[in-house]
């Protein structure tokens, strides 16, 4: 990595202001001590005109020994007893002969890769990736499995990172024909600081190319499940799935649980429907579900959200690798997901096994979720990821809560048939039934729950359910239809009149609809118009607030016109054909007068 050393100038300036020489017994605290400094050295500058004897006497009194002089600026590097840097800096600063005293702070290398398009990658700046790279650049032993449409295996920014290729689709190649997986792989782990293209979040991490989506961008759940299992069995540490479907699947969830049990972190896109509807596999409890934010730290309009979504990451206008050795922008939760996968590859290198289960995936996930930036987005569990915090705040975050699953069926108690679109709720988690009446609630923390099933037209039903970690509890419901009052009988309405009018060369006729109380607004009137025995048109209009529907014939030729109402409908009404009129005629000639009625 290229490294540029930067002095912590702002911290030094603060020290200059807060550590002037004074004779007061009160000395200020030193801010910025947490930045890091030598435990055995401080920096001192005496006031102009202070003689060598006075300087030597001050050092004798305060226990310092000059190690080095910086004569150009009159600063001395002074050795003090180990662990006394703060105490001695305060003591020297309080001496009337001293201009300032301060700890010998540590400067850190700031990594800025030489990839030419790094400046286009706003997402890396937003999550503080460069600061994280100062602490860890990952490891090539940490492998990110990209389960997608394949990866361009010849791309100059990816080819050196790909350590394995596997194809579970009907395509004849593991290469990326569709053009999605290559972009995803570059975000997660493009070859960084290689003077080519872009940088990847997982700077030195490796890529496993697992093709589970075909050359048209779609794939069966069986392909995805096989890809998950293969990645878990072939050295992957992280599985990235920038994909999703609307249907729950026990097969898919079983494969994810298998990968988690082998110590993998699984990350998936929350979906791009702009709703809180679940997307699978992101919805499952062993998966980090990722929403997408823009450069202003706002949730994008198309990103999914909800209490099942765990974190957010940059996903709008993301610059990364494209197939055929090119680069470009894409947007979606597909783009947000590899930011999290790349970060996971960094976190793997800094965490330790805090719960003794001999795996790190629970610590990695907890570390990422515990160190997100809160950006005011409701419906996202932890906030937007922060790479620097995730690799630096290693205070043993709590492991991910142990959770289980509740599933079952909801049926009609009278006939045993399944009820579609019923809602089953356990605490803050819920799921809807499919056409077979089946539901599946994942990620339910272990404990007791009053689980309730509800559906339109049915009474609710509840039962007490005990959820155990890593276990599935079955809970079936039979719902009773609610008694509903019979609908009110429809009120009669009729066509009160059909009035022809002539204005210039326009023939107009108005149809008035009434009931016993007067005008009927919103009635749907269908009319057939005939001239000299030939049908002109058959169309409809809706009555306005005065109960009138307006019809007109442009450039109407002379002839005998007959308007016949063929349909009349309105909510809560029925057409009374025995009242009013059904048709009316009008003869249009050269001597016709407006308002003439036949």
Secondary structure, 3 states (H helix, E strand, C coil): CCEEEECCHHHHHHHHHHCECCCCCCCCCCCCHHHCEEEEEEEEEECCCCCHHHHHHHHHHHCCEEEEEECCCCEEEEECCCCCHHHHHHHHHCCCCEEEEEEEECCEEEECCCCCCHHHCHHHHHCCHHHHHHHCCCCCCCEEEEEECCCCCCCCCCCCCEEEEEECCCCCCCCCCCCCHHHHHHHHHCCCCCCCCCCCCCCCCEEEEEECCCCCCCCCHHHHHHHHHHHHHCCCCEEEECCCECCCCHHHHHHHHHHHHCCCEEEEECCCCCCCCCCECCCCCCEEEEEEECCCCCECCCCCCCCCCCEEEECCCEEEEECCCEEEEECCHHHHHHHHHHHHHHHCCCCCCCCCCCCCHHHHHHHHHHCCECCCCCCCCCCECCHHHHHHCCCCCCCCCCEEEEEEEEEECCCCCECCCCEEEECCEEEECCCCCEEEEEEEECEEEEEEEECCCECCEEEEEEECCCCEEECCEEECECCCCCCCCCEEEEEEEEEEEEECCEEEEEEEEEECCEECCCCEEEEEEEECCEEEEEEEEECCCCCEEEEEECCCCCEEEEEEEEEEECCCEEECCCCCCCEEEEEECCCCCCCCCC
